[in-house]
């Protein structure tokens, strides 16, 4: 391992070693006492809702309002996704979380030959304003908060949502929700990028400015550590690299001429929750404290809202097992409890069958009920920051912060997150290798996989997307393209190219193009003509 990785990854010592480590390489002592917590704890804690926000971003937290119950959903066509959204709202979800298929994430239309076999598979296919209209039919957009897991074409999906709200008679200033809009983590962990960093960051900061003027209640970015953890990052790496990317976005917005307190209050974050409850709680608390100090000390933010790290949590997809899948219900419950105890603002709980397929309706209902049981039966919502003062958790919080700051300092030495992509990828790869080796040697126990296994594997009934969905979506898209003013479409696309070449905000031009029936693939392609396509170095 590198000089830096040993402080953020657990060593591989084998199953017989009596020591215990978190995945971040923090050795867990047999017992903790007051001496294990460094002096000055009161100053590091503060009060809930006050700097440095270690104890939560609101004074009353869940005593005043529970976290938003979200379920990540979207599959096949807009019509079928609409049915799932309505079902989840009926079951008690208080917000929607929209999943898109791979072609949509890559800015491609469903009729593109490269998309064969992928349309509607990992999420809903959204090609046009017509698809977005159908996806939210009968769902009043002034009464729900919608999160969209979309990055490279985030501006396009937000604008389609705004246009549908306009059709419903909902003013843009009443829309609430989030676009992920975090392109840096795509270069590092997921690979769903379109443009090189310069063009992608231009779209990100243009969206910041557009929402400040038109959609002020919208969270303009969800800076995501979730996918780092899914790729194999440790908890310390998740915090460090997420906040390093946050620093890069803030600096890019400042360089684009925005004032920090004009955009920073609408920045949001997205974290993973794994099974080690104590480390996860400490991770969330450390991240809040670190971000508050970064914004105050590095960027001189003065608006208290700019200092608050507000975050969504999703339970760990990579922790789910295909073997004995019902065990995942328990894992998800532990992870949901950790997120709530750590002070999350919204939460998605995975379906127990997601290691096998998209979640079935049955699994989605259990996932929603899991959140409701945690909220109303566990006691976690009865008091703010319930683990505060625990010798173990406070020691973990301090250690995670110290180790994460070391990694951020290394990213700074390399010139910031944009210049440190290869470093971050290498660190995460080392951590992922460590996970595998600890599992292989039995040092880390995964129930039902490397211990307590069963010879007979019972596979639950899983959800399958009908292949006919793709054919129907392509047919609908071709009809949409046929029944429009072709000359106007070409005019609008040329305007997109012209504005992409210039220094102004491109979103108003994109909005007009989409309103005049240009498709997602067409406007993303027009911008690709100007910005180019990103080619990874390895």
BAROKOL-282401 format. One line per 3 residues: number of its first residue (from 0); their letters; for each residue x, y, z of C-alpha. Coordinates in pm, whole numbers, plus 32768, in hexadecimal, padded with zeros to 4 digits. Example, Ala and Ser with C-alpha at 12.3 -4.5 7.8 and 13.67 -1.06 7.14 Angstrom:
% residues 2
0	AS	84CE 7E3E 830C  8557 7F96 82CA .
This chain:
% residues 538
0	XXX	8000 8000 8000  806A 8167 7FCC  80EA 8249 80E0 .
3	XXX	7F93 82ED 80F7  7EAF 81C0 80CE  7F23 8112 820D .
6	XXX	7E74 8220 82D8  7D26 81EF 8229  7D13 8077 81E7 .
9	XXX	7D05 7F54 82DA  7E35 7E70 82D4  7E11 7D06 8269 .
12	XXX	7E76 7C43 83A1  7DA6 7B05 837F  7C8F 7A6F 844C .
15	XXX	7D6C 7A00 8570  7DF6 7B58 85C8  7D4D 7BD0 870B .
18	XXX	7D49 7D3B 869C  7C12 7DDB 8606  7C0E 7EED 8500 .
21	XXX	7B0A 7FC0 8453  7B20 7FC1 82D7  7BE1 8109 82F5 .
24	XXX	7CFD 8066 83B4  7C96 80F2 8507  7CED 7FF1 8610 .
27	XXX	7BC7 7FB8 86FB  7C2F 7F9B 8866  7B9F 7E94 894F .
30	XXX	7B04 7FA6 8A23  7AF8 8122 8A10  7B1C 821A 8B2B .
33	XXX	7B1C 8393 8B52  7C93 839C 8B18  7C5D 831C 89B5 .
36	XXX	7BA8 845D 8959  7C8E 8587 8926  7C5A 86C4 89F0 .
39	XXX	7B72 87D6 8977  7A49 86FB 8920  7949 8803 8979 .
42	XXX	79DB 88F0 8877  79E0 87E2 876D  7877 8789 87B4 .
45	XXX	77C8 88D6 87D7  764D 88CE 87E9  7562 8833 86EA .
48	XXX	7519 892D 85D8  764C 8A00 862D  77B2 8A0D 85AC .
51	XXX	7864 8920 8576  7722 8854 854B  77BA 870B 85C2 .
54	XXX	7673 86C6 8679  758D 8715 8555  752B 882D 8469 .
57	XXX	73E8 887B 8522  73B5 88B7 8695  7288 87D4 86B7 .
60	XXX	72DE 86D6 85A8  71DF 85BA 859E  711F 8636 86CE .
63	XXX	70A3 8747 85E4  709E 8695 8492  7106 853A 8421 .
66	XXX	71F6 8503 8304  715F 84EB 81A8  7107 8383 8154 .
69	XXX	717C 834A 7FEF  7187 8210 7F1F  7266 820A 7DED .
72	XXX	717B 81A2 7CD6  7154 81A8 7B61  7157 8098 7A5E .
75	XXX	70DD 8043 7903  6FFA 8152 7877  6F82 8299 790A .
78	XXX	6E26 8202 7934  6EA2 80DB 7A05  6F81 81BE 7AD4 .
81	XXX	6E59 82A3 7B15  6D9B 8178 7B9F  6EBD 8125 7C8D .
84	XXX	6ED9 8290 7CFF  6D67 8299 7D52  6D83 814D 7E0A .
87	XXX	6EA8 81C7 7EDE  6DF2 8309 7F39  6CC3 823C 7F9E .
90	XXX	6DA5 8163 807C  6E2B 8290 8139  6F53 8313 8071 .
93	XXX	6F6F 8489 80A2  7050 84CC 7F78  70A1 8430 7E28 .
96	XXX	71F8 83BF 7DB4  7212 8395 7C3D  72F0 828A 7B9E .
99	XXX	734A 82AB 7A2D  73B4 81A1 7936  7516 8198 78AF .
102	XXX	74C9 8243 7761  742A 836A 7816  7555 8383 7902 .
105	XXX	763C 8390 77D3  756D 8496 771A  74F7 83A6 760B .
108	XXX	739C 8378 757A  72F7 8223 758F  7303 81F8 7416 .
111	XXX	747D 821C 740A  750F 80D0 738C  7608 80D4 74AE .
114	XXX	74E8 80B3 75A5  7462 7F65 752C  7410 7E89 7657 .
117	XXX	743B 7F9E 775A  72FC 806A 7735  7236 8068 787A .
120	XXX	731B 7F6A 7922  73C0 8021 7A44  72BF 8138 7A5B .
123	XXX	71BF 81F6 7995  71FE 8269 7830  71CB 83E1 780C .
126	XXX	71FF 845B 76A8  7119 8588 7695  7028 866F 7744 .
129	XXX	6F19 8573 76F1  6FC5 8466 77C3  6FF1 8550 78EA .
132	XXX	6E85 85B7 78CB  6E13 844B 78DF  6F00 83F8 7A00 .
135	XXX	6E5C 8500 7ADD  6CF7 84EA 7A63  6C0B 8519 7B89 .
138	XXX	6D29 8572 7C77  6D14 86E5 7CD5  6E78 8768 7CCA .
141	XXX	6E36 8876 7DCD  6DEB 8769 7ED1  6F0D 8676 7EA6 .
144	XXX	7086 8690 7EBB  7132 85DB 7D9D  729A 8567 7D98 .
147	XXX	7332 850E 7C47  7463 842F 7C37  74F0 84CA 7AFB .
150	XXX	7642 8567 7AB9  76CB 85B6 795F  7573 861B 78D4 .
153	XXX	74F4 86A4 7A24  749B 87F8 7994  73C3 8757 7886 .
156	XXX	72F8 8685 7979  72C7 87A9 7A67  7247 8883 794B .
159	XXX	7155 8774 78D9  70D3 875E 7A3D  70AC 88D7 7A4D .
162	XXX	6FEC 88D6 7902  6EFE 87C8 7981  6EC7 8893 7ABD .
165	XXX	6E75 89BE 79E4  6D74 88EC 7929  6CDA 888E 7A78 .
168	XXX	6CC6 89FF 7AD7  6DD7 89DC 7BE0  6EC0 8B06 7BF3 .
171	XXX	7033 8AB1 7BE2  7072 8B4D 7D36  6F8C 8A47 7DD1 .
174	XXX	704B 891B 7D49  7112 8858 7E4C  7212 874A 7E13 .
177	XXX	7375 86F5 7DB2  743F 869E 7C80  7576 85D3 7CC9 .
180	XXX	763F 869C 7BCA  7789 8612 7C53  7861 85D1 7B24 .
183	XXX	79AE 85AF 7BDA  794A 8466 7C7B  78EA 83E3 7B22 .
186	XXX	7A52 840D 7AAD  7AC8 8359 7BE7  79CE 8248 7C3C .
189	XXX	78AF 8215 7B48  7913 8272 79E6  77CA 830F 7976 .
192	XXX	7860 844B 78E6  7830 84FF 779C  790D 8633 778B .
195	XXX	7A6F 8686 77FA  7A8A 872E 7951  7A8D 8896 78D1 .
198	XXX	7940 8876 781C  78A8 87A5 7931  7909 889D 7A41 .
201	XXX	7881 89B8 796A  772D 890C 7966  773F 88D5 7ADD .
204	XXX	777C 8A42 7B32  7681 8AB8 7A2C  757F 89E2 7AE1 .
207	XXX	75E1 8A82 7C2E  75A3 8BDC 7B9D  7461 8B79 7AEA .
210	XXX	73C5 8AE8 7C25  7427 8C15 7CF3  7359 8CEC 7C06 .
213	XXX	7238 8C02 7BAE  7220 8AD2 7C96  72A0 8B50 7DE6 .
216	XXX	7225 8A28 7EB6  72D9 8927 7DDF  7417 887A 7E58 .
219	XXX	7501 88B5 7D34  75F0 8798 7D78  7606 8661 7E4E .
222	XXX	7779 8630 7E81  7792 84BA 7E8F  786D 83D9 7F5E .
225	XXX	7776 82BD 7F34  7811 823F 7DF3  7972 824E 7E81 .
228	XXX	7902 815F 7F93  7855 807F 7E94  799E 8074 7DD3 .
231	XXX	7A58 7FFF 7F09  7AB8 813A 7FCB  7AD4 8130 8143 .
234	XXX	7A09 8219 821F  7B30 8308 8245  7B66 8310 80CC .
237	XXX	79F4 834D 8093  79FB 8482 8171  7B47 8505 80ED .
240	XXX	7B06 84E3 7F7A  799F 855E 7F92  7A05 869A 8047 .
243	XXX	7B2E 86CA 7F5C  7A3A 86C6 7E39  795E 87B8 7EF7 .
246	XXX	7A85 88A4 7F15  7ABB 888D 7D9C  7950 88E4 7D50 .
249	XXX	7955 8A0E 7E3A  7A96 8A8E 7D9C  7A0A 8A5D 7C3C .
252	XXX	78D5 8B28 7C96  79AC 8C3D 7D2A  7A84 8C3E 7BF1 .
255	XXX	7945 8C60 7B22  78F5 8DA1 7BDB  77F7 8D27 7CDA .
258	XXX	7800 8D99 7E46  782B 8C7D 7F3E  76F5 8CCA 800B .
261	XXX	7624 8CE3 7ECE  764A 8B73 7E76  76DE 8AB8 7F9F .
264	XXX	7595 8A9B 8064  7508 89BE 7F4F  762C 88C9 7F45 .
267	XXX	75CF 876F 7FC4  768C 862A 7FFB  7649 84B7 7FC8 .
270	XXX	76E5 83AB 80A4  76E0 8232 80C5  7682 8176 8201 .
273	XXX	772E 802C 8251  7705 7F2A 8364  77F8 7FAC 846C .
276	XXX	76FF 808F 851B  7800 813B 85F7  78F0 8195 84E1 .
279	XXX	77D2 8210 8405  7745 82F1 8515  78A2 837B 8553 .
282	XXX	78D6 83AF 83DD  77A0 8485 83B6  77F5 8555 84E9 .
285	XXX	795C 858C 8478  78F2 85F0 8318  7806 86FB 839C .
288	XXX	7910 878E 847E  7A17 878D 836B  793A 8832 8266 .
291	XXX	78D3 8949 8352  7A3F 899F 8392  7AA1 8980 8222 .
294	XXX	7990 8A74 81BA  79DC 8B6D 82CF  7B57 8B5F 82CB .
297	XXX	7BAB 8B12 815F  7A91 8BC7 80AC  7A2F 8CD4 81AB .
300	XXX	78BE 8C79 8196  77F4 8D4B 8289  7690 8CCE 8253 .
303	XXX	7655 8BBC 8354  759B 8AF1 824C  76DB 8AE2 817E .
306	XXX	778A 8A2D 829C  7689 8918 82C5  76D1 87C7 8227 .
309	XXX	7576 8746 81D1  7578 85E5 814A  74AD 84C8 80BB .
312	XXX	750C 8364 8115  74D8 8220 805B  751A 80D1 80FB .
315	XXX	7640 8014 806B  75F8 7F62 7F25  7749 7EB5 7F2B .
318	XXX	76FA 7E1E 8080  75CE 7D5E 7FF6  75FF 7BED 7FB3 .
321	XXX	755C 7B0D 7EB1  758A 79EC 7FA4  7479 79DB 80AE .
324	XXX	73E6 7B24 8032  72F3 7B45 8157  7425 7B90 822F .
327	XXX	7436 7CDB 8176  72FD 7D52 822C  73C7 7D50 8370 .
330	XXX	74F3 7DF7 82CE  7418 7F0B 823F  7373 7F43 8391 .
333	XXX	74C7 7F6C 843C  7539 805C 832E  73F9 8126 8340 .
336	XXX	741F 8142 84BA  7585 81BB 848E  7517 82C6 8396 .
339	XXX	7407 8341 847D  74E9 833F 85AD  75E9 83FF 84DF .
342	XXX	74F0 8510 8482  7494 84DA 8314  7398 85C2 826B .
345	XXX	7308 84B8 8183  732F 8343 815F  7308 822F 805F .
348	XXX	72FF 80C8 80D6  735C 7FBC 7FD9  7279 7E99 7F86 .
351	XXX	72F3 7D4B 800B  72F2 7CB9 7EAA  73C9 7DC6 7E05 .
354	XXX	74FA 7CE5 7DF0  742C 7C1D 7CF6  735C 7D1D 7C35 .
357	XXX	72A0 7E64 7C4B  71D1 7E60 7D8D  7081 7DB8 7D7A .
360	XXX	6F4C 7E69 7DFD  6F54 7D81 7F2B  70BE 7DD8 7F78 .
363	XXX	707C 7F4C 7F49  6F60 7F3E 8045  703D 7E8F 8147 .
366	XXX	7149 7F99 810C  7050 80B2 8151  6FCE 7FFD 8285 .
369	XXX	7136 7FD8 82FF  715B 8151 8308  700E 8177 83B8 .
372	XXX	706C 8078 84C3  71BA 8123 84FD  710B 8273 8514 .
375	XXX	6FEE 8211 85F9  705F 80E0 86BD  71DA 80F2 86F4 .
378	XXX	71E7 8233 87C3  72EB 82CD 86DC  7209 83F4 868E .
381	XXX	71BE 8445 87FA  72FF 8503 8846  73FD 85C4 8779 .
384	XXX	754F 8520 8733  7515 83F2 8815  767F 8376 8808 .
387	XXX	7719 84C1 887A  7809 8490 899A  7844 831F 8956 .
390	XXX	79B7 82EB 8991  79C1 81FA 886A  78FE 82D0 8773 .
393	XXX	79AD 8415 87D0  7B02 836E 87A9  7A96 82E6 8656 .
396	XXX	7A11 8439 85EA  7B5B 84E4 863B  7C27 83D3 8591 .
399	XXX	7B56 83D6 8454  7B77 854F 8440  7CF2 8545 8471 .
402	XXX	7D28 8438 836A  7C3A 84D9 8271  7CEA 8628 8296 .
405	XXX	7E33 857C 8240  7D9E 8500 80F8  7D08 8655 80A6 .
408	XXX	7E5D 86F0 80DF  7EEF 85F7 7FE7  7DE5 8653 7EE5 .
411	XXX	7E3A 87C2 7F1E  7FAC 8778 7EE3  7F4F 86E1 7D91 .
414	XXX	7E96 881D 7D2C  7D34 87C6 7D99  7C34 86BF 7D3F .
417	XXX	7C3C 86FD 7BC7  7DB0 86B4 7BC0  7DA4 8597 7CBC .
420	XXX	7CB6 84AC 7C06  7DBE 839E 7BCC  7E38 83B5 7D35 .
423	XXX	7CD7 838E 7DBD  7C8F 8268 7CD7  7DCF 81BB 7D48 .
426	XXX	7D7E 81EC 7EB8  7C21 815D 7E8E  7CAA 8035 7DC9 .
429	XXX	7D98 7FE4 7EE7  7C7A 7FF3 7FDD  7BA2 7F11 7F01 .
432	XXX	7CBE 7E14 7EEE  7CD7 7E1C 806A  7B63 7DD6 808C .
435	XXX	7B87 7CA7 7FAA  7CB4 7C1D 8061  7C17 7C48 81B9 .
438	XXX	7AE2 7B92 813D  7BAE 7A82 8091  7C79 7A39 81C9 .
441	XXX	7B48 7A3B 82AC  7BC3 7B6C 836C  7A7C 7C1A 8312 .
444	XXX	7948 7B41 833D  782A 7B5C 8244  770B 7A8D 82CA .
447	XXX	768B 7994 81CD  77B5 79C9 80E5  78F9 7968 8193 .
450	XXX	785C 78EC 82DA  770C 7856 8335  76D9 77EB 81CF .
453	XXX	75C5 770C 8149  75E9 760B 8036  7492 7651 7FA7 .
456	XXX	7463 77AC 7F18  72FF 7833 7F20  72C5 7942 7E1D .
459	XXX	7199 7A24 7E57  70B8 7A88 7D3C  7163 7BAE 7C98 .
462	XXX	70F0 7CCA 7BBE  7139 7CB5 7A4B  7117 7DC8 7948 .
465	XXX	7052 7D55 7817  712A 7D74 76DC  6FF7 7E00 762C .
468	XXX	7027 7F3F 76F8  7156 7F9D 7627  709F 7F6D 74DF .
471	XXX	6F78 803A 755B  705A 8152 75DA  7115 8168 748E .
474	XXX	6FC9 8171 73D0  6F43 8287 74B0  7083 834F 7482 .
477	XXX	707C 832E 7307  6F12 83A1 7300  6F6E 84C9 73DE .
480	XXX	7089 8529 72F1  6FA8 8506 71C2  6E91 85E5 724B .
483	XXX	6F58 8726 727F  6FDB 8854 71C5  7123 87CA 713C .
486	XXX	71A5 891C 70C9  7169 89B3 7222  721D 888E 72C4 .
489	XXX	7352 88C6 71EB  734A 8A3A 7239  733D 89F5 73AF .
492	XXX	745B 88FA 739F  7537 89F1 72E7  74E9 8AF1 73F6 .
495	XXX	755B 89F4 74FA  76A5 89C9 7441  76D2 8B41 7421 .
498	XXX	7692 8B7D 7594  7779 8A5D 75F4  7890 8B15 753E .
501	XXX	784C 8C57 75FC  7877 8CBD 7769  7709 8CE8 77CA .
504	XXX	7622 8C01 788A  75B2 8AEE 779E  7482 8A75 7864 .
507	XXX	7380 8B70 77DD  73D7 8B03 767A  73C1 8994 76DC .
510	XXX	726F 89D5 777A  71E3 8A6F 763D  726B 8952 756A .
513	XXX	71C7 884C 7647  7081 890D 764D  7084 890E 74D0 .
516	XXX	70A5 8791 74CE  721A 875B 74AD  7275 8616 755B .
519	XXX	736F 85CF 766E  7458 851E 757C  7447 863C 7482 .
522	XXX	749E 8755 7575  75AD 8685 761E  7638 8634 74C6 .
525	XXX	7639 87A5 7466  7704 87F6 759D  77EB 86CF 7555 .
528	XXX	7832 876D 7400  78C8 8896 74BB  794E 8808 7602 .
531	XXX	79CD 86BE 7574  79BF 8569 761B  7A84 8500 774D .
534	XXX	7B84 83EC 7713  7C0C 834E 7853  7D81 8314 7864 .
537	X	7D5D 81AB 78DA .
